[in-house]
Amino acid sequence: MDAQSIRLQEEKYRLLQRLAEIEVEQQRQQGVFDAVPHYSVLETAAHRLGVELSCLTQQRAAREVAAANPAASACPQCGKKAAVEMSKRTVQSLDGTVEVLEPVAHCSACRRAFFPSA
């Protein structure tokens, strides 16, 4: 593993630790620790945090894929180049609703929209 990878891994772990601290502080403010909670309460809160992180990570990764898309793409029907624009779309992931950017182009010759792959 190179120095950059190690640095990123260490930073990720530090941020995850901080998120865990914030989650526990919010639980404390909600009174979760006023009595001994059942472990499932702690586990459920941790899982919710993981789901939230998953959805945010998916959104960010989808933006990265969309950014790699070319500015123009050939129409699959006639081959004419058409400008590619980004359109917001909501998808249902395993962890919840995620808003993603999707490339879409409109061919003026064929008068049809198409979705170039990134």
C-alpha positions in Angstrom: 0.0 0.0 0.0 1.5 3.4 -1.0 1.7 6.4 1.3 -1.4 8.1 -0.3 -3.5 4.9 0.3 -2.4 4.7 3.9 -3.1 8.4 4.5 -6.6 8.0 3.1 -7.3 4.9 5.1 -6.2 6.6 8.3 -8.3 9.7 7.5 -11.3 7.5 6.8 -10.9 5.6 10.1 -10.5 8.9 12.0 -13.7 10.3 10.4 -15.6 7.0 11.1 -14.5 7.2 14.8 -15.8 10.8 14.9 -19.1 9.8 13.4 -19.4 7.1 16.0 -18.8 9.7 18.8 -21.4 12.0 17.3 -23.9 9.2 17.1 -23.4 8.2 20.8 -23.6 11.9 21.8 -27.0 12.2 20.0 -28.1 9.0 21.8 -27.1 10.5 25.1 -29.1 13.7 24.4 -32.1 11.5 23.5 -31.9 9.8 26.9 -30.9 6.4 25.5 -28.4 5.9 28.4 -30.7 7.1 31.2 -31.2 3.4 31.8 -29.4 0.4 30.5 -30.6 0.1 26.9 -31.2 -3.2 25.2 -28.2 -3.9 22.9 -30.6 -3.9 19.9 -31.2 -0.2 20.5 -27.4 0.5 20.1 -27.1 -1.8 17.1 -30.1 -0.2 15.3 -28.7 3.2 15.8 -25.3 2.1 14.4 -27.0 0.4 11.4 -29.0 3.6 10.7 -25.7 5.5 10.6 -24.2 3.0 8.2 -27.3 3.2 5.9 -26.9 7.0 5.9 -23.2 6.7 5.0 -24.0 4.2 2.3 -26.5 6.5 0.6 -24.2 9.5 0.7 -21.3 7.3 -0.7 -23.5 6.1 -3.5 -24.5 9.6 -4.4 -20.9 10.8 -4.5 -19.8 7.7 -6.5 -22.6 8.3 -9.0 -21.5 11.9 -9.5 -18.0 10.6 -10.2 -19.3 8.3 -12.9 -21.4 11.1 -14.4 -18.5 13.5 -14.5 -16.5 11.0 -16.6 -19.2 11.0 -19.3 -18.3 12.8 -22.6 -19.9 16.1 -23.5 -21.4 14.6 -26.7 -22.5 11.1 -27.7 -23.5 9.4 -30.9 -27.2 8.6 -31.3 -27.7 4.9 -31.3 -30.1 5.1 -34.2 -28.5 7.5 -36.7 -25.0 8.1 -35.3 -25.4 11.9 -35.2 -23.6 13.5 -32.3 -25.8 15.0 -29.6 -25.0 17.1 -26.5 -25.1 15.2 -23.3 -26.7 16.9 -20.3 -27.1 15.6 -16.7 -30.5 14.9 -15.3 -31.3 14.2 -11.7 -33.0 10.8 -11.0 -34.0 9.1 -7.9 -33.1 5.4 -7.5 -34.0 2.9 -4.8 -30.8 1.3 -3.5 -30.6 -1.5 -1.0 -30.1 1.1 1.7 -32.7 3.6 0.6 -33.5 6.4 -1.8 -30.5 7.9 -3.6 -30.5 10.9 -6.0 -28.1 10.4 -8.9 -27.1 12.3 -12.0 -27.8 10.5 -15.2 -26.5 11.5 -18.6 -29.2 12.1 -21.2 -29.0 13.3 -24.8 -31.5 14.3 -27.4 -31.0 13.6 -31.1 -32.6 16.4 -33.1 -32.5 14.3 -36.3 -34.4 11.3 -34.8 -36.3 13.4 -32.3 -35.6 11.0 -29.5 -33.8 11.0 -26.2 -31.2 8.4 -25.3 -29.1 7.6 -22.4 -25.4 7.2 -23.2 -23.5 4.9 -20.9 -20.6 6.4 -18.9 
